[in-house]
Amino acid sequence: MIKRLQQIAQWFDDRLHLTKLFESTAGHHVPKSSGSWFYVFGSGTLLCLMLQLVTGTCLAFVYVPSADEAYLTLEYLTYQQPLGWFLRALHYWGSNFMVGIMMLHMAQVFLFGAYKYPRELTWITGVLLMFVTLGLAFTGQVMRFDQDAYWGLGIGTAIMGRVPIIGSDLVHLMLAGPIIAGETLSRFFTLHVFILPGTILALIGVHLRLVLAKGINEYPKPGVVVKRETYDQEYEAIIKKEGVPFVPAAISKDLVFSALVMFAIFTCAAVFGPKGPKGFPDPTYIQTAPQPDFFFLWVYSVAALLPPYTETFVLLVGPVVATLALFALPFISNTGEKSARKRPIAVLTVVVSLLALSLLTWAGIRSPWSPEMTAWTSDSTPAAFLKGRSPLELQGALVLQYKQCRNCHSLDGIGGERGPDLSRIATRLTRDQLIRQVIQGGGNMPAYGKNLSPAEVEALVAFMLTLHPSNVPPVRDSTIPAQAAL
């Protein structure tokens, strides 16, 4: 029986060359030093892509890409379809992990100098894969077609419309018309389900072909530099001396990491669930604070924090410069040292980039620039700020509350964060300064001189002059002589 099975296997192998195919792909020899925990991010990203393809296919059986049905489809999946919420959660968290691991992979390749000769084209295909992956993430967010997706797409369209000369044409191409409508969703569905996945699979094929042709970058050692004239021979010598087959010798850590990634995705999906849907997309509802998905929160923060006069330049020129720099990198720094220990500028670049992305993402999660539109009705004034106040000052507290000042200003951390906390405002501004700020505005604060009567301004300022700690006196106008205490 065993001999007969061996003969059948040999028959297939003679015709399909499975043994040779395995030896030239999964069984190809790699440097032993590449079997490291630093080299697991590429396989982790590929695993996340496979999960996205499987869960996305399952979602496509139910999802209806129309303006009237898309949101209802997600509600059905989330609340009625058995385990539909879990399927959506797997797809959402798989997307987050895919983008995150891909970024770590790019950082590792950069730090290890794996973009240098002869792997320039491998780096370029990796950069293209990164952009297509981000495109998948963005179009996937639009697929939810809820309030976040609708207004997020509107913001992206507004940025696109700032492109000189062809801005309006790009917007029309993006939306399949002049406005966000059913045709827009159909276009993004086509991108998300057909064009971008096909592109990413083709690029992965080229990327893996280049990895097989030019090998996996050996673990860089300080002092061992890349020279065009000798590197190919040196790499062949490394393979002959200490090369091991990728399967099964060097894949063990990749398998462990992939298992941990799958466990983390399934855990996040089960514990946190899917994102949204957050309300039916309604263009007439403007009191909304849309947030993009996690991987675009840093862009959201940049757009919110930029001074108005720099927005167009930074949002249009910045991405172009960054893209050109990524593509030019393997040609500008093609040879020389690969070890991060000998490349402090590279290490500093990665550290600063990760720190900036982390801080901007955290700011995007908090989004303190977004007013709390219900604070004036849901956040009560702390009792400590009302105790012992005069009738005029209490009237000012009512003005602060019912004129919706609490939407942008908090009291003792309760309320909006767009403006400064007013708990200690009397220690910073005098009476005249407070009146001028309320009436004329300043900074990000609009003028309320036409919205408040003189009596309301007087009461409001009287209340704010009481907002200081008991052990800290209010600020004093330096142009008025101090009075001796009685």
PEFEN-V371926 format. One record per backbone hydrogen bond with DSSP energy under -0.5 kcal/mol. NH is the residue of the N-H (numbers start at 1). CO is the residue of the C=O. If there is no record, write none. Layout:
# PEFEN-V371926
<<NH,CO> <NH,CO>>
This chain:
# PEFEN-V371926
<<5,1> <6,2> <7,3> <8,4> <9,5> <10,6> <11,7> <12,8> <13,9> <14,10> <15,11> <16,12> <17,13> <21,17> <22,18> <23,19> <24,20> <25,21> <25,22> <27,22> <28,25> <30,244> <32,242> <34,31> <35,32> <36,34> <39,36> <40,37> <44,40> <45,41> <46,42> <47,43> <48,44> <49,45> <50,46> <51,47> <52,48> <53,49> <54,50> <55,51> <56,52> <57,53> <58,54> <59,55> <60,56> <61,57> <61,58> <62,59> <63,59> <65,63> <66,64> <70,66> <73,69> <74,70> <75,71> <76,72> <77,73> <78,74> <79,75> <80,76> <81,76> <84,81> <85,81> <87,83> <88,84> <89,85> <90,86> <91,87> <92,88> <93,89> <94,90> <95,91> <96,92> <97,93> <98,94> <99,95> <100,96> <101,97> <102,98> <103,99> <104,100> <105,101> <106,102> <107,103> <108,104> <109,105> <110,106> <111,107> <112,108> <113,110> <114,109> <116,113> <117,334> <119,116> <123,119> <124,120> <125,121> <126,122> <127,123> <128,124> <129,125> <130,126> <131,127> <132,128> <133,129> <134,130> <135,131> <136,132> <137,133> <138,134> <139,135> <140,136> <141,137> <142,138> <143,139> <144,140> <144,141> <145,141> <145,142> <147,278> <147,279> <150,146> <151,147> <152,148> <153,149> <154,150> <155,151> <156,152> <157,153> <158,154> <159,155> <160,156> <161,157> <162,159> <163,160> <166,164> <167,163> <170,166> <171,167> <172,168> <173,169> <174,170> <175,171> <176,172> <177,172> <181,179> <185,181> <186,182> <187,183> <188,184> <189,185> <190,186> <191,187> <192,188> <193,189> <194,190> <195,190> <196,191> <198,194> <199,195> <200,196> <201,197> <202,198> <203,199> <204,200> <205,201> <206,202> <207,203> <208,204> <209,205> <210,206> <211,207> <212,208> <213,209> <214,210> <215,211> <224,221> <225,223> <226,336> <227,225> <230,227> <231,227> <234,230> <235,231> <236,232> <237,233> <238,234> <239,235> <240,236> <241,237> <242,238> <243,239> <244,30> <246,28> <247,26> <248,246> <249,245> <250,245> <250,246> <251,246> <255,251> <256,252> <257,253> <258,254> <259,255> <260,256> <261,257> <262,258> <263,259> <264,260> <265,261> <266,262> <267,263> <268,264> <269,265> <270,266> <271,267> <272,268> <273,268> <273,269> <276,274> <279,277> <281,145> <285,282> <286,284> <288,286> <296,293> <297,294> <300,296> <301,297> <302,298> <303,299> <304,300> <305,301> <306,302> <310,307> <311,307> <311,308> <314,310> <315,311> <316,312> <317,313> <318,313> <318,314> <320,316> <321,317> <322,318> <323,319> <324,320> <325,321> <326,322> <327,323> <328,324> <329,325> <331,328> <332,328> <333,329> <334,332> <336,226> <338,224> <342,339> <343,340> <347,343> <348,344> <349,345> <350,346> <351,347> <352,348> <353,349> <354,350> <355,351> <356,352> <357,353> <358,354> <359,355> <360,356> <361,357> <362,358> <363,359> <364,360> <365,361> <366,362> <367,363> <370,367> <371,369> <372,407> <373,371> <375,372> <377,374> <378,374> <379,375> <380,378> <385,382> <386,383> <387,383> <389,386> <394,390> <395,391> <396,392> <397,393> <398,394> <399,395> <400,396> <401,397> <402,398> <403,399> <404,401> <405,400> <406,400> <407,404> <408,405> <409,405> <411,414> <414,411> <415,413> <416,406> <416,409> <419,408> <422,410> <425,422> <426,467> <427,424> <428,425> <429,425> <434,430> <435,431> <436,432> <437,433> <438,434> <439,435> <440,436> <441,436> <441,437> <442,445> <445,442> <448,438> <449,439> <451,448> <452,448> <457,453> <458,454> <459,455> <460,456> <461,457> <462,458> <463,459> <464,460> <465,461> <466,463> <467,464> <468,466> <472,469> <475,426> <478,476> <480,477> <481,479>>
